[in-house]
Amino acid sequence: MLIAFNKPYGVLCQFTDRSMPPRPTLAGFGLPADVYAAGRLDHDSEGLLLLTDDGDLAHRLTDPRHKQPKTYWVQVEGDPAEDALEALRHGVTLNDGPTRPAEVRRIDAPALWPRDPPVRFRKTVPDAWLEITIGEGRNRQVRRMTAAVGLPTLRLVRVAIGPYRLGELAPGTWHAVETGRSARPGRR
């Protein structure tokens, strides 16, 4: 079984939380029993999270050797200069080493659901949206990459993992997806 879930902002990618007070977890969304996240999204990131009860499938989705690209829509603070975008395209050096090259392009602001809490708006500081696709998955990698080129991330939404797409899935909702080669999984 493979589940596509639109993880809301502020939700942990686990089913329990021992902190006090407890934070929202996947347990609050009526997901099927015995599934677990194939990969992670930080609590302050949103979008596509795949869950499965199949260990082999989880491995194929998350192991860097299988090179499942992950695509994000990223709202950044500032007006990205072409040299910053080129740096991301060639790979930047982070404190844990250089990243692989990323696919990066500017996009118009996507039609997304409102975030709660909303992203801080400042009249004197411009922002922009980027579509970034990476082939690895280090801790907070996209946020660290944009910060390394002087573009702090304001909002991060994962929209695809390999062939699986977020589509029109509303935050906090999920559906089962097909895993066959001919299917266009994750689309509504």
N, C-alpha and C positions, 0 to 999 in steps of 0.2 A: 504494500500500500504506500502511496506517495500523496502527501497533503501539501497544498500550497496555502500559506497563511499570510495575511497582510498584518505584520506585527506593528502595533501602534507605538508611538513615542512613549518612553517610560516603562515599557514592559520588558522584563528579563526573559532571556531565551532559555528558561529552565522551568520546571514544574513546581519547585519549592523554593522558599527563601527563608532563611533562619534569622535574618537581620530584624532589628526592632526599630521602628515599626516595620512590619513586612511590606515589601514592595510588590506591585502587580507582577504576576507570572503567567506562563502559558496555561496554567491550571484553570484560569478564569474564563476560558473561551470555548469550552465544550468540545475539545479535540478528542478524537478516538483514543481509546485505551491503548497502551503499549507502543505509542509512537514517540520518537525523540527527534530533536533538531539535528538535521544534517548540516552542520555549520552554525554560525552564530551571527547575530547582529547586536551591536552595543545597545544598552538600554535607551540611549539618546538617538538612535538611528531607527528608521522606519522601513517598512516595505516587505518584499518577498522573503519569506523564510520557508524552507522546505523541511518537512518532517516525514519520517518513515519508520516502519517496523522492520525494514530489511537492511541488515548490517552491510551486505555487499553493495547495495545501492547507495547507502550513506557513504561508504568508502569511495565509490566512483564519483560521487558528487563533491566530496571535500578534499580528496588527496590531490596535492598540486601536480603529481605526475600525470593525472588525467586531464589537466589543463581546462577545467570548466571555467570559461570566462564569466565574470560577474560584472553586471552593468549597474551603475548608480547615476541618479540625477542629484547633483550637488549644488546647493546654493552657497556661494562664497561671498565673503566680504571683499569689496574692491572691484576694480574694473580690470579683468585679466589682460595683461599685455601678451603679445604673441610669443615673446621669449619665455614667459612663464609657462605657457601651454606647451611650447617645444621642449622645455625641461621635463615636464611630466611625460611627454611622448617618448623621450629618450630614457627615462628613469632617473630618479633623484636618489641621493644618498641620505638615508635616515640613520638614527643612532644604532640600528641593528643591521646596517649594511645597505647596499644599493638595491633599489627596486627594479623589477623588470620594466621594460617600456610599457606604457599604457596607451590606449586609444582615448583621445580627448578631443572634444569639440564643444564650442559654445552652442547653447540651445536657448530658445525662447522660454520664458517661465512656463513650466508645465501646468496643466489644469489638475491640481491636487486638492485633496480634502484639507480643511483647516487643521492646523496643528494646535494641540492643547498641551502646554501653553504656546502661544504664538511666538514666532521668531521675533526677536527684538528688532525694531525698525528705527533707523536713525536717518533723518533728512539729509544730513551732511555727508553720509558715507554711502557710496553706491554699492550695489550688489549685482551679481550675475549668476546665471545658471550654466553648469557644465554637465555634459554626459561623459562619464569616465568608465572605461572598461578595463579591468585588471585580470591577470591570470594567476594571481596568488592571493593569499588571504591572511596577511599578518594582522596582529592586534591593532585596531584603529588605523589601518593602513591608509585609507583614502584621506582621512582627516589629517594624518601626519604628512602625507604627500602634498596636499594643498597648502598646509601651513609652511612647508619647506620652501615653497615658491612665493610666500607672502600673501596667500589667499586663505585666510581662516575659514573653515566650514561653518556655516550657519544652520544648514539643514541637509540631511543626507537620507535619500530614499533609494533602496535597492529595487530595481525594476526587472532584473533578469538574472538567472543562473543557468548557464548553458542554454539549452533550448526552452527552458521553462520561463514564462513571463507572468508578471503581476497582472497585467490586463486591467479589467475594471473591478477587481476585487476590492471591496471596501475595507477600511481599517477594522481589525478585530474579527474579520470573517475569514472563512476557509472553505476549500472544496477539494475533493479527491481529483487527481489528474492522471491521465493516461501516461504510461511509461514506454509505450511502443515506439519504434523508430519512425513510423509514418504519422504519428499523432502530432498535433501542434499543442503540446501540453500547456496548461496554465491560461489559455485564452478562453474568453467567454463567448 
